[in-house]
Amino acid sequence: MEQILNDPEILSKHVRAVARPNPPEGVGACEAPRGTLFHHYKIEEQGLIRWVNLIIATGHNNLAMNRSVLQVAKHFVHGNRLTPGMHNRVEAVMRCYDPCLSCSTHALPDGPSRPAPQC
């Protein structure tokens, strides 16, 4: 590493490109399996990000996810004991809105010693 960094050619115009900020503000949107991600950035003159606003699909879908979970739970969950089948029904609803969320937030009913299920 030291030898590469000490090589005078490492800063050659053929190796290094100098980038400068363009507009000081930008907005974008991209679609993914979980839904649309909106992102909005503001930078300073040197290019450092000073403000960011991200609106992710989980935020868009939060009310609908909550209502769907409640509806499925009322239909399939009975009593105080959650069986694997009941858990699966609720998890299936979450995957309809956000395929990543149910895998990234596993509930471990048998305690922390049980490994998280693989998706």
MMTF fields as JSON, N, C-alpha, C and O atoms, coordinates in Angstrom:
{
  "mmtfVersion": "1.0.0",
  "mmtfProducer": "UNKNOWN",
  "numBonds": 475,
  "numAtoms": 476,
  "numGroups": 119,
  "numChains": 1,
  "numModels": 1,
  "chainsPerModel": [1],
  "groupsPerChain": [119],
  "chainIdList": ["A"],
  "bondAtomList": [4, 2, 8, 6, 12, 10, 16, 14, 20, 18, 24, 22, 28, 26, 32, 30, 36, 34, 40, 38, 44, 42, 48, 46, 52, 50, 56, 54, 60, 58, 64, 62, 68, 66, 72, 70, 76, 74, 80, 78, 84, 82, 88, 86, 92, 90, 96, 94, 100, 98, 104, 102, 108, 106, 112, 110, 116, 114, 120, 118, 124, 122, 128, 126, 132, 130, 136, 134, 140, 138, 144, 142, 148, 146, 152, 150, 156, 154, 160, 158, 164, 162, 168, 166, 172, 170, 176, 174, 180, 178, 184, 182, 188, 186, 192, 190, 196, 194, 200, 198, 204, 202, 208, 206, 212, 210, 216, 214, 220, 218, 224, 222, 228, 226, 232, 230, 236, 234, 240, 238, 244, 242, 248, 246, 252, 250, 256, 254, 260, 258, 264, 262, 268, 266, 272, 270, 276, 274, 280, 278, 284, 282, 288, 286, 292, 290, 296, 294, 300, 298, 304, 302, 308, 306, 312, 310, 316, 314, 320, 318, 324, 322, 328, 326, 332, 330, 336, 334, 340, 338, 344, 342, 348, 346, 352, 350, 356, 354, 360, 358, 364, 362, 368, 366, 372, 370, 376, 374, 380, 378, 384, 382, 388, 386, 392, 390, 396, 394, 400, 398, 404, 402, 408, 406, 412, 410, 416, 414, 420, 418, 424, 422, 428, 426, 432, 430, 436, 434, 440, 438, 444, 442, 448, 446, 452, 450, 456, 454, 460, 458, 464, 462, 468, 466, 472, 470],
  "bondOrderList": [1, 1, 1, 1, 1, 1, 1, 1, 1, 1, 1, 1, 1, 1, 1, 1, 1, 1, 1, 1, 1, 1, 1, 1, 1, 1, 1, 1, 1, 1, 1, 1, 1, 1, 1, 1, 1, 1, 1, 1, 1, 1, 1, 1, 1, 1, 1, 1, 1, 1, 1, 1, 1, 1, 1, 1, 1, 1, 1, 1, 1, 1, 1, 1, 1, 1, 1, 1, 1, 1, 1, 1, 1, 1, 1, 1, 1, 1, 1, 1, 1, 1, 1, 1, 1, 1, 1, 1, 1, 1, 1, 1, 1, 1, 1, 1, 1, 1, 1, 1, 1, 1, 1, 1, 1, 1, 1, 1, 1, 1, 1, 1, 1, 1, 1, 1, 1, 1],
  "groupList": [{"groupName": "MET", "atomNameList": ["N", "CA", "C", "O"], "elementList": ["N", "C", "C", "O"], "formalChargeList": [0, 0, 0, 0], "bondAtomList": [1, 0, 2, 1, 3, 2], "bondOrderList": [1, 1, 2], "singleLetterCode": "M", "chemCompType": "L-PEPTIDE LINKING"}, {"groupName": "GLU", "atomNameList": ["N", "CA", "C", "O"], "elementList": ["N", "C", "C", "O"], "formalChargeList": [0, 0, 0, 0], "bondAtomList": [1, 0, 2, 1, 3, 2], "bondOrderList": [1, 1, 2], "singleLetterCode": "E", "chemCompType": "L-PEPTIDE LINKING"}, {"groupName": "GLN", "atomNameList": ["N", "CA", "C", "O"], "elementList": ["N", "C", "C", "O"], "formalChargeList": [0, 0, 0, 0], "bondAtomList": [1, 0, 2, 1, 3, 2], "bondOrderList": [1, 1, 2], "singleLetterCode": "Q", "chemCompType": "L-PEPTIDE LINKING"}, {"groupName": "ILE", "atomNameList": ["N", "CA", "C", "O"], "elementList": ["N", "C", "C", "O"], "formalChargeList": [0, 0, 0, 0], "bondAtomList": [1, 0, 2, 1, 3, 2], "bondOrderList": [1, 1, 2], "singleLetterCode": "I", "chemCompType": "L-PEPTIDE LINKING"}, {"groupName": "LEU", "atomNameList": ["N", "CA", "C", "O"], "elementList": ["N", "C", "C", "O"], "formalChargeList": [0, 0, 0, 0], "bondAtomList": [1, 0, 2, 1, 3, 2], "bondOrderList": [1, 1, 2], "singleLetterCode": "L", "chemCompType": "L-PEPTIDE LINKING"}, {"groupName": "ASN", "atomNameList": ["N", "CA", "C", "O"], "elementList": ["N", "C", "C", "O"], "formalChargeList": [0, 0, 0, 0], "bondAtomList": [1, 0, 2, 1, 3, 2], "bondOrderList": [1, 1, 2], "singleLetterCode": "N", "chemCompType": "L-PEPTIDE LINKING"}, {"groupName": "ASP", "atomNameList": ["N", "CA", "C", "O"], "elementList": ["N", "C", "C", "O"], "formalChargeList": [0, 0, 0, 0], "bondAtomList": [1, 0, 2, 1, 3, 2], "bondOrderList": [1, 1, 2], "singleLetterCode": "D", "chemCompType": "L-PEPTIDE LINKING"}, {"groupName": "PRO", "atomNameList": ["N", "CA", "C", "O"], "elementList": ["N", "C", "C", "O"], "formalChargeList": [0, 0, 0, 0], "bondAtomList": [1, 0, 2, 1, 3, 2], "bondOrderList": [1, 1, 2], "singleLetterCode": "P", "chemCompType": "L-PEPTIDE LINKING"}, {"groupName": "SER", "atomNameList": ["N", "CA", "C", "O"], "elementList": ["N", "C", "C", "O"], "formalChargeList": [0, 0, 0, 0], "bondAtomList": [1, 0, 2, 1, 3, 2], "bondOrderList": [1, 1, 2], "singleLetterCode": "S", "chemCompType": "L-PEPTIDE LINKING"}, {"groupName": "LYS", "atomNameList": ["N", "CA", "C", "O"], "elementList": ["N", "C", "C", "O"], "formalChargeList": [0, 0, 0, 0], "bondAtomList": [1, 0, 2, 1, 3, 2], "bondOrderList": [1, 1, 2], "singleLetterCode": "K", "chemCompType": "L-PEPTIDE LINKING"}, {"groupName": "HIS", "atomNameList": ["N", "CA", "C", "O"], "elementList": ["N", "C", "C", "O"], "formalChargeList": [0, 0, 0, 0], "bondAtomList": [1, 0, 2, 1, 3, 2], "bondOrderList": [1, 1, 2], "singleLetterCode": "H", "chemCompType": "L-PEPTIDE LINKING"}, {"groupName": "VAL", "atomNameList": ["N", "CA", "C", "O"], "elementList": ["N", "C", "C", "O"], "formalChargeList": [0, 0, 0, 0], "bondAtomList": [1, 0, 2, 1, 3, 2], "bondOrderList": [1, 1, 2], "singleLetterCode": "V", "chemCompType": "L-PEPTIDE LINKING"}, {"groupName": "ARG", "atomNameList": ["N", "CA", "C", "O"], "elementList": ["N", "C", "C", "O"], "formalChargeList": [0, 0, 0, 0], "bondAtomList": [1, 0, 2, 1, 3, 2], "bondOrderList": [1, 1, 2], "singleLetterCode": "R", "chemCompType": "L-PEPTIDE LINKING"}, {"groupName": "ALA", "atomNameList": ["N", "CA", "C", "O"], "elementList": ["N", "C", "C", "O"], "formalChargeList": [0, 0, 0, 0], "bondAtomList": [1, 0, 2, 1, 3, 2], "bondOrderList": [1, 1, 2], "singleLetterCode": "A", "chemCompType": "L-PEPTIDE LINKING"}, {"groupName": "GLY", "atomNameList": ["N", "CA", "C", "O"], "elementList": ["N", "C", "C", "O"], "formalChargeList": [0, 0, 0, 0], "bondAtomList": [1, 0, 2, 1, 3, 2], "bondOrderList": [1, 1, 2], "singleLetterCode": "G", "chemCompType": "PEPTIDE LINKING"}, {"groupName": "CYS", "atomNameList": ["N", "CA", "C", "O"], "elementList": ["N", "C", "C", "O"], "formalChargeList": [0, 0, 0, 0], "bondAtomList": [1, 0, 2, 1, 3, 2], "bondOrderList": [1, 1, 2], "singleLetterCode": "C", "chemCompType": "L-PEPTIDE LINKING"}, {"groupName": "THR", "atomNameList": ["N", "CA", "C", "O"], "elementList": ["N", "C", "C", "O"], "formalChargeList": [0, 0, 0, 0], "bondAtomList": [1, 0, 2, 1, 3, 2], "bondOrderList": [1, 1, 2], "singleLetterCode": "T", "chemCompType": "L-PEPTIDE LINKING"}, {"groupName": "PHE", "atomNameList": ["N", "CA", "C", "O"], "elementList": ["N", "C", "C", "O"], "formalChargeList": [0, 0, 0, 0], "bondAtomList": [1, 0, 2, 1, 3, 2], "bondOrderList": [1, 1, 2], "singleLetterCode": "F", "chemCompType": "L-PEPTIDE LINKING"}, {"groupName": "TYR", "atomNameList": ["N", "CA", "C", "O"], "elementList": ["N", "C", "C", "O"], "formalChargeList": [0, 0, 0, 0], "bondAtomList": [1, 0, 2, 1, 3, 2], "bondOrderList": [1, 1, 2], "singleLetterCode": "Y", "chemCompType": "L-PEPTIDE LINKING"}, {"groupName": "TRP", "atomNameList": ["N", "CA", "C", "O"], "elementList": ["N", "C", "C", "O"], "formalChargeList": [0, 0, 0, 0], "bondAtomList": [1, 0, 2, 1, 3, 2], "bondOrderList": [1, 1, 2], "singleLetterCode": "W", "chemCompType": "L-PEPTIDE LINKING"}],
  "groupTypeList": [0, 1, 2, 3, 4, 5, 6, 7, 1, 3, 4, 8, 9, 10, 11, 12, 13, 11, 13, 12, 7, 5, 7, 7, 1, 14, 11, 14, 13, 15, 1, 13, 7, 12, 14, 16, 4, 17, 10, 10, 18, 9, 3, 1, 1, 2, 14, 4, 3, 12, 19, 11, 5, 4, 3, 3, 13, 16, 14, 10, 5, 5, 4, 13, 0, 5, 12, 8, 11, 4, 2, 11, 13, 9, 10, 17, 11, 10, 14, 5, 12, 4, 16, 7, 14, 0, 10, 5, 12, 11, 1, 13, 11, 0, 12, 15, 18, 6, 7, 15, 4, 8, 15, 8, 16, 10, 13, 4, 7, 6, 14, 7, 8, 12, 7, 13, 7, 2, 15],
  "groupIdList": [1, 2, 3, 4, 5, 6, 7, 8, 9, 10, 11, 12, 13, 14, 15, 16, 17, 18, 19, 20, 21, 22, 23, 24, 25, 26, 27, 28, 29, 30, 31, 32, 33, 34, 35, 36, 37, 38, 39, 40, 41, 42, 43, 44, 45, 46, 47, 48, 49, 50, 51, 52, 53, 54, 55, 56, 57, 58, 59, 60, 61, 62, 63, 64, 65, 66, 67, 68, 69, 70, 71, 72, 73, 74, 75, 76, 77, 78, 79, 80, 81, 82, 83, 84, 85, 86, 87, 88, 89, 90, 91, 92, 93, 94, 95, 96, 97, 98, 99, 100, 101, 102, 103, 104, 105, 106, 107, 108, 109, 110, 111, 112, 113, 114, 115, 116, 117, 118, 119],
  "secStructList": [7, 2, 2, 2, 2, 2, 7, 4, 4, 4, 4, 1, 6, 6, 6, 7, 7, 7, 7, 7, 7, 7, 1, 1, 3, 3, 3, 3, 3, 3, 3, 3, 6, 6, 3, 3, 3, 3, 3, 3, 3, 3, 3, 7, 6, 6, 1, 7, 3, 3, 3, 3, 3, 3, 3, 7, 2, 2, 2, 2, 2, 2, 2, 2, 2, 2, 2, 2, 2, 2, 2, 2, 2, 2, 2, 2, 7, 7, 1, 1, 7, 7, 7, 2, 2, 2, 2, 2, 2, 2, 2, 2, 2, 2, 2, 2, 2, 7, 6, 6, 2, 2, 2, 2, 6, 7, 7, 7, 6, 6, 7, 6, 6, 1, 7, 7, 7, 7, 7],
  "xCoordList": [0.828, 0.0, 0.874, 0.635, 1.913, 2.791, 3.499, 3.633, 3.946, 4.641, 3.707, 4.118, 2.473, 1.514, 1.238, 1.212, 1.029, 0.73, 1.902, 1.692, 3.126, 4.311, 4.658, 5.532, 4.026, 4.28, 3.754, 2.566, 4.613, 4.154, 3.051, 2.297, 2.943, 1.912, 0.504, -0.488, 0.417, -0.89, -1.757, -2.985, -1.127, -1.871, -1.886, -2.287, -1.464, -1.47, -2.883, -3.849, -3.0, -4.314, -4.953, -6.167, -4.15, -4.675, -5.275, -6.005, -4.969, -5.442, -6.557, -7.519, -6.423, -7.331, -8.218, -7.741, -9.495, -10.435, -10.899, -11.186, -10.969, -11.417, -12.887, -13.24, -13.717, -15.146, -15.508, -14.947, -16.434, -16.937, -18.457, -19.078, -19.05, -20.515, -21.147, -20.614, -22.257, -23.053, -24.114, -23.761, -25.397, -26.404, -26.294, -25.915, -26.62, -26.52, -27.667, -27.662, -28.645, -29.781, -30.236, -30.223, -30.646, -31.122, -32.181, -32.165, -33.107, -34.188, -34.223, -34.024, -34.474, -34.563, -35.56, -36.008, -35.89, -36.789, -36.324, -35.927, -36.373, -36.035, -37.008, -37.447, -37.324, -38.274, -37.51, -36.492, -38.004, -37.399, -38.522, -39.677, -38.209, -39.269, -40.089, -41.27, -39.501, -40.246, -41.108, -41.978, -40.909, -41.671, -40.75, -39.567, -41.266, -40.496, -39.727, -40.26, -38.461, -37.628, -37.485, -37.026, -37.875, -37.664, -36.506, -36.442, -35.591, -34.469, -34.219, -34.351, -33.854, -33.686, -32.438, -32.346, -31.476, -30.201, -29.901, -30.268, -29.226, -28.685, -27.216, -26.868, -26.362, -24.927, -24.383, -25.009, -23.197, -22.523, -21.588, -21.496, -20.898, -20.04, -18.933, -18.543, -18.413, -17.348, -17.883, -17.105, -19.188, -19.773, -20.202, -20.702, -20.022, -20.449, -21.966, -22.571, -22.56, -24.011, -24.369, -23.82, -25.282, -25.708, -27.138, -27.524, -27.939, -29.341, -29.8, -29.511, -30.516, -31.048, -32.449, -32.717, -33.338, -34.667, -34.942, -35.003, -35.107, -35.412, -36.829, -37.194, -37.61, -38.958, -38.965, -38.95, -38.987, -38.886, -40.266, -41.234, -40.334, -41.614, -42.297, -43.524, -41.537, -42.13, -42.914, -43.972, -42.408, -43.125, -44.408, -45.436, -44.342, -45.541, -46.623, -47.803, -46.21, -47.15, -47.504, -48.244, -47.006, -47.154, -48.622, -48.963, -49.471, -50.874, -51.536, -52.235, -51.318, -51.913, -51.371, -52.123, -50.072, -49.496, -50.128, -50.495, -50.256, -50.851, -52.284, -52.673, -53.055, -54.45, -54.539, -55.407, -53.656, -53.667, -53.279, -53.881, -52.27, -51.859, -53.001, -53.28, -53.655, -54.781, -55.89, -56.445, -56.206, -57.263, -56.905, -57.744, -55.668, -55.244, -55.183, -55.592, -54.683, -54.591, -55.977, -56.171, -56.935, -58.298, -58.884, -59.662, -58.518, -59.076, -58.354, -58.998, -57.014, -56.246, -55.683, -55.434, -55.476, -54.864, -55.974, -56.86, -55.897, -56.914, -56.228, -55.334, -56.634, -56.052, -54.743, -54.423, -53.999, -52.738, -51.519, -50.4, -51.701, -50.569, -50.473, -51.447, -49.291, -49.056, -48.403, -47.266, -49.11, -48.566, -47.776, -47.945, -46.918, -46.174, -47.099, -46.767, -48.244, -49.181, -49.755, -49.9, -50.082, -50.594, -49.517, -49.775, -48.322, -47.19, -46.951, -46.682, -47.046, -46.837, -47.856, -47.512, -49.116, -50.159, -49.861, -50.005, -49.448, -49.127, -47.887, -47.849, -46.884, -45.658, -45.942, -45.33, -46.85, -47.203, -47.799, -47.545, -48.582, -49.145, -48.026, -48.05, -47.061, -45.959, -45.175, -44.776, -44.956, -44.207, -44.928, -44.28, -46.245, -46.984, -46.582, -46.537, -46.295, -45.931, -44.43, -43.959, -43.686, -42.25, -41.566, -41.463, -41.094, -40.514, -39.288, -38.931, -38.637, -37.449, -37.775, -37.028, -38.874, -39.157, -39.356, -38.827, -40.099, -40.371, -39.104, -38.992, -38.164, -36.92, -35.941, -35.136, -36.006, -35.044, -35.477, -34.697, -36.696, -37.206, -37.87, -39.008, -37.194, -37.765, -38.105, -37.355, -39.234, -39.588, -39.091, -39.279, -38.465, -37.938, -38.715, -38.298, -39.845, -40.688, -40.015, -40.426, -38.995, -38.347, -37.149, -36.416, -36.929, -35.831, -34.667, -34.632, -33.707, -32.596, -31.622, -30.823, -31.659, -30.72, -31.092, -30.266, -32.316, -32.767, -32.293, -32.528, -31.63, -31.151, -32.324, -33.376, -32.133, -33.162, -33.35, -32.367, -34.571, -34.816, -34.15, -34.023, -33.731, -33.106, -34.173, -35.072, -34.068, -35.027, -34.51, -35.178],
  "yCoordList": [-1.176, 0.0, 1.242, 2.176, 1.254, 2.423, 2.677, 3.822, 1.619, 1.749, 2.347, 3.207, 1.895, 2.424, 3.893, 4.7, 4.258, 5.647, 6.59, 7.774, 6.086, 6.915, 7.024, 7.814, 6.282, 6.342, 7.679, 7.966, 8.507, 9.813, 9.705, 10.66, 8.604, 8.429, 8.267, 8.355, 8.03, 7.819, 9.075, 8.981, 10.251, 11.495, 12.017, 13.154, 11.212, 11.595, 11.887, 11.321, 12.782, 13.092, 11.863, 11.828, 10.867, 9.642, 8.695, 7.767, 8.93, 8.06, 8.713, 8.052, 9.996, 10.681, 11.673, 12.471, 11.605, 12.567, 13.474, 13.009, 14.761, 15.715, 16.031, 16.492, 15.782, 16.052, 17.26, 17.487, 18.015, 19.17, 19.071, 18.447, 19.693, 19.665, 20.353, 21.327, 19.841, 20.472, 21.321, 22.299, 20.995, 21.777, 21.522, 20.426, 22.516, 22.34, 21.525, 21.231, 21.161, 20.406, 19.422, 19.728, 18.22, 17.217, 16.331, 16.05, 15.891, 15.014, 13.838, 14.009, 12.647, 11.466, 10.471, 10.563, 9.52, 8.432, 7.178, 7.219, 6.058, 4.779, 3.717, 3.74, 2.802, 1.737, 0.474, 0.15, -0.228, -1.475, -2.411, -1.99, -3.683, -4.616, -4.135, -4.465, -3.374, -2.906, -1.705, -1.364, -1.047, 0.139, 1.259, 1.029, 2.449, 3.585, 4.263, 4.481, 4.592, 5.36, 6.756, 6.915, 7.76, 9.145, 9.669, 9.433, 10.376, 10.943, 12.367, 12.678, 13.232, 14.66, 15.083, 14.861, 15.693, 16.061, 17.534, 18.101, 18.155, 19.507, 19.443, 18.856, 20.059, 20.033, 21.452, 22.417, 21.551, 22.845, 22.992, 22.092, 24.125, 24.405, 23.38, 23.103, 22.808, 21.814, 20.409, 19.473, 20.27, 18.976, 18.143, 17.033, 18.642, 17.886, 17.958, 19.018, 16.819, 16.768, 17.435, 17.088, 18.382, 19.107, 18.785, 19.074, 18.192, 17.901, 16.768, 16.758, 15.811, 14.68, 14.374, 14.425, 14.058, 13.603, 12.345, 12.402, 11.218, 9.957, 9.541, 9.512, 9.226, 8.711, 7.299, 7.109, 6.312, 4.918, 4.276, 4.763, 3.182, 2.507, 2.073, 2.117, 1.665, 1.235, 2.383, 2.163, 3.59, 4.754, 5.021, 5.358, 4.868, 5.055, 4.054, 4.398, 2.825, 1.721, 1.457, 0.514, 2.251, 1.951, 1.795, 0.817, 2.724, 2.635, 1.384, 0.662, 1.131, -0.055, -1.343, -2.301, -1.383, -2.582, -2.815, -3.943, -1.759, -1.896, -2.41, -3.297, -1.863, -2.297, -3.737, -4.492, -4.118, -5.489, -6.498, -7.567, -6.158, -7.051, -7.22, -8.332, -6.125, -6.207, -7.101, -7.934, -6.927, -7.73, -9.213, -10.053, -9.544, -10.951, -11.515, -12.654, -10.744, -11.224, -11.51, -12.517, -10.634, -10.865, -12.151, -12.837, -12.47, -13.653, -14.949, -15.983, -14.9, -16.135, -16.359, -17.505, -15.308, -15.474, -15.611, -14.764, -16.71, -16.996, -17.276, -18.119, -16.588, -16.801, -16.047, -15.138, -16.445, -15.769, -16.469, -15.989, -17.58, -18.359, -18.189, -18.398, -17.807, -17.616, -18.879, -19.197, -19.592, -20.809, -20.424, -19.32, -21.319, -21.028, -20.703, -19.85, -21.369, -21.089, -19.686, -19.006, -19.253, -17.897, -16.87, -15.89, -17.121, -16.235, -16.145, -15.06, -17.26, -17.297, -16.431, -15.743, -16.466, -15.653, -14.165, -13.41, -13.751, -12.336, -11.945, -10.879, -12.811, -12.538, -12.441, -11.626, -13.252, -13.217, -11.86, -11.351, -11.277, -9.948, -8.914, -8.066, -8.982, -8.018, -8.122, -7.106, -9.336, -9.519, -8.92, -8.535, -8.833, -8.207, -6.743, -6.221, -6.092, -4.674, -4.471, -3.591, -5.27, -5.057, -6.409, -6.93, -6.991, -8.336, -8.432, -9.529, -7.314, -7.342, -7.25, -7.763, -6.605, -6.295, -7.537, -7.599, -8.515, -9.676, -10.493, -11.132, -10.477, -11.213, -10.434, -11.031, -9.124, -8.326, -8.087, -7.559, -8.46, -8.199, -9.431, -9.356, -10.546, -11.798, -11.742, -11.199, -12.307, -12.531, -13.919, -14.865, -14.045, -15.328, -15.81, -15.558, -16.504, -16.899, -17.88, -17.984, -18.597, -19.577, -18.997, -19.747, -17.704, -17.08, -16.745, -17.164, -15.984, -15.491, -16.576, -16.334, -17.77, -18.819, -19.458, -20.131, -19.255, -19.842, -18.97, -17.761, -19.54, -18.722, -18.194, -18.829, -17.027, -16.424, -17.279, -17.787, -17.453, -18.218, -17.574, -16.351, -18.379, -17.891, -17.675, -18.5, -16.56, -16.271, -16.783, -16.632],
  "zCoordList": [0.0, 0.0, 0.0, -0.765, 0.879, 0.971, -0.354, -0.784, -0.989, -2.28, -3.345, -4.123, -3.372, -4.344, -4.068, -4.997, -2.788, -2.446, -2.696, -2.956, -2.62, -2.87, -4.347, -4.703, -5.196, -6.634, -7.169, -7.022, -7.788, -8.285, -9.339, -9.529, -10.004, -11.023, -10.428, -11.152, -9.112, -8.491, -8.574, -8.563, -8.658, -8.781, -10.216, -10.464, -11.126, -12.539, -13.01, -12.497, -14.0, -14.562, -15.203, -15.401, -15.523, -16.128, -15.086, -15.435, -13.809, -12.743, -11.93, -11.539, -11.683, -10.767, -11.52, -12.327, -11.24, -11.788, -10.657, -9.554, -10.937, -9.935, -10.216, -11.301, -9.238, -9.379, -8.542, -7.47, -9.038, -8.304, -8.25, -9.11, -7.233, -7.148, -8.356, -8.886, -8.765, -9.808, -9.125, -8.466, -9.251, -8.519, -7.012, -6.6, -6.192, -4.742, -4.143, -2.948, -4.968, -4.464, -5.53, -6.722, -5.078, -6.022, -5.41, -4.211, -6.254, -5.836, -6.798, -8.001, -6.274, -7.122, -6.569, -5.426, -7.416, -7.018, -7.723, -8.887, -7.013, -7.639, -7.131, -5.981, -8.016, -7.711, -7.341, -7.953, -6.346, -5.891, -5.472, -5.417, -5.172, -4.762, -3.571, -3.472, -2.68, -1.517, -1.832, -1.03, -2.96, -3.318, -3.742, -3.992, -3.824, -4.32, -3.19, -2.103, -3.466, -2.547, -3.135, -4.266, -2.371, -2.758, -1.937, -0.73, -2.575, -1.846, -2.315, -3.499, -1.365, -1.596, -0.826, 0.381, -1.523, -0.915, -1.14, -2.169, -0.164, -0.293, 0.118, 1.143, -0.7, -0.413, -0.299, -0.738, 0.303, 0.383, -0.818, -1.652, -0.902, -2.065, -2.25, -3.385, -1.16, -1.264, -1.572, -1.759, -1.622, -1.961, -0.767, -0.949, 0.455, 1.632, 1.764, 1.602, 2.058, 2.225, 3.548, 4.594, 3.5, 4.694, 5.104, 6.237, 4.214, 4.521, 3.626, 2.43, 4.203, 3.442, 3.941, 5.141, 3.013, 3.371, 2.549, 1.321, 3.223, 2.552, 2.925, 4.1, 1.92, 2.167, 1.598, 0.382, 2.488, 2.062, 1.976, 2.559, 1.242, 1.006, 2.298, 2.391, 3.274, 4.536, 5.165, 5.754, 5.045, 5.552, 4.78, 5.367, 3.459, 2.63, 3.023, 3.103, 3.265, 3.456, 4.917, 5.197, 5.846, 7.262, 7.694, 8.358, 7.333, 7.739, 7.156, 7.867, 5.877, 5.249, 5.86, 6.043, 6.181, 6.812, 8.182, 8.512, 8.976, 10.309, 10.227, 10.987, 9.319, 9.178, 8.683, 9.123, 7.778, 7.256, 8.323, 8.422, 9.122, 10.211, 11.208, 11.655, 11.553, 12.483, 11.918, 12.635, 10.643, 10.016, 10.006, 10.33, 9.638, 9.608, 11.02, 11.245, 11.967, 13.351, 13.923, 14.605, 13.651, 14.143, 13.559, 14.221, 12.343, 11.676, 12.068, 12.24, 12.211, 12.388, 13.788, 14.162, 14.57, 15.895, 16.924, 17.036, 17.675, 18.692, 20.02, 20.094, 21.05, 22.369, 22.535, 21.768, 23.549, 23.875, 23.316, 23.499, 22.646, 22.141, 20.628, 19.906, 20.162, 18.728, 18.17, 18.519, 17.316, 16.709, 15.456, 14.936, 14.968, 13.735, 12.551, 11.728, 12.46, 11.372, 11.455, 10.439, 12.672, 12.858, 12.498, 11.799, 12.988, 12.705, 11.199, 10.681, 10.499, 9.053, 8.317, 7.356, 8.771, 8.123, 8.255, 7.294, 9.44, 9.661, 8.851, 8.237, 8.855, 8.102, 6.6, 5.908, 6.098, 4.673, 4.302, 3.21, 5.193, 4.94, 4.825, 3.932, 5.714, 5.679, 4.377, 3.807, 3.911, 2.666, 1.464, 0.491, 1.512, 0.408, 0.25, -0.865, 1.357, 1.32, 1.234, 0.513, 1.958, 2.077, 2.217, 3.328, 1.111, 1.177, 2.074, 2.503, 2.369, 3.22, 4.708, 5.541, 5.039, 6.437, 7.302, 8.412, 6.823, 7.676, 7.943, 8.989, 7.019, 7.247, 8.121, 8.836, 8.066, 8.825, 10.263, 11.055, 10.621, 11.969, 12.549, 13.013, 12.532, 13.022, 14.506, 15.317, 14.83, 16.226, 16.585, 15.82, 17.732, 18.157, 19.382, 20.513, 19.17, 20.3, 21.256, 22.412, 20.804, 21.677, 22.418, 23.063, 22.349, 23.08, 22.173, 21.016, 22.7, 21.888, 21.444, 20.539, 22.051, 21.668, 20.333, 19.716, 19.889, 18.622, 17.46, 17.482, 16.439, 15.319, 14.505, 14.427, 13.902, 13.046, 11.802, 11.262, 11.336, 10.118, 8.911, 8.849, 7.968, 6.746, 5.678, 5.513, 4.953, 3.877, 2.551, 1.528]
}
